[in-house]
Amino acid sequence: MTEPMHPRSGTTGARAPVPPERAVARSRRVGWIWFAGAITVLAGLFNVVEGVVALFDRDYYVIGPSGLLVFSLAGWGWLHLIVGILVVLTGIALFTGAQWARVVTVALAGFNALAQLAFLSAYPFWGAIVIALDVLVIWAVIVHGDEATYEIW
């Protein structure tokens, strides 16, 4: 195939044709968006697990002498559960290449990293893993997000 396929070829507002060598390079890098989507879903599932554990097993987390930054343990459980579900759904939407999904992913990953930072005293190792995944997702979506504007499927 010598020309890349575009969803709106021949219509008003169609993108300019991409040279074949650039299309091949772009299609190789679209893997970063798939990676970001998969990691976003994984980080969201981590949040869901963290929230469910905080809600149903109150002895699992050891709260330091200074306590949590804000909220009770149940409040943090609900926050992680709701944010986790939103992050999972947004990660799934990343696979479609939707621009809104990239914007929402960056916003939710940033919020999630801050929430994990505030919850770090309860479970530092788990929180550090989720923060690292959030930073990786933000980087992948910001640096390689425009590569998903072409067909991913």
Residue pairs with C-beta under 8 A, 6 or more apart in sequence:
2 20
3 17
3 20
3 23
4 17
4 18
4 20
4 23
4 26
4 27
4 150
5 151
6 14
6 15
6 17
6 150
6 151
7 151
8 14
8 15
18 26
18 150
23 150
26 147
26 150
27 150
29 144
29 147
30 144
30 147
30 148
30 150
30 152
32 140
32 143
32 144
32 147
33 94
33 95
33 97
33 140
33 141
33 144
33 145
33 147
33 148
33 152
34 95
34 152
35 140
36 91
36 94
36 105
36 136
36 137
36 140
36 141
36 144
37 91
37 92
37 94
37 95
38 91
39 91
39 133
39 136
39 137
39 140
40 87
40 88
40 90
40 91
40 94
40 105
40 109
40 137
41 87
41 88
41 91
41 92
42 91
42 133
43 87
43 91
43 109
43 112
43 130
43 133
43 134
43 137
44 83
44 84
44 85
44 86
44 87
44 88
44 89
44 90
44 91
45 84
45 88
46 84
46 126
46 129
46 130
46 133
47 80
47 81
47 83
47 84
47 87
47 112
47 130
48 80
48 81
48 84
48 85
48 88
49 84
50 77
50 80
50 84
50 119
50 123
50 126
50 130
51 76
51 77
51 78
51 79
51 80
51 81
51 82
51 84
52 77
52 81
53 60
53 61
53 77
54 60
54 61
54 73
54 74
54 76
54 77
54 80
54 122
55 74
55 77
55 78
55 81
58 73
61 73
61 122
61 123
62 122
62 123
63 73
63 121
63 122
64 121
64 122
66 121
67 121
68 76
68 118
68 119
68 121
68 122
69 118
69 119
69 121
70 118
71 79
73 122
76 119
76 122
79 115
80 115
80 119
83 108
83 111
83 112
83 115
86 108
87 105
87 108
87 109
87 112
90 101
90 104
90 105
90 108
91 105
93 100
93 101
93 104
94 101
94 102
94 105
94 141
94 148
95 152
96 152
97 148
97 149
97 150
97 151
97 152
99 149
102 141
102 145
102 148
105 137
105 141
106 138
106 141
106 142
109 134
109 135
109 137
109 138
109 141
110 134
110 138
112 130
112 134
113 130
113 131
113 134
113 135
113 138
116 127
116 130
116 131
116 134
117 127
117 131
119 127
120 127
120 128
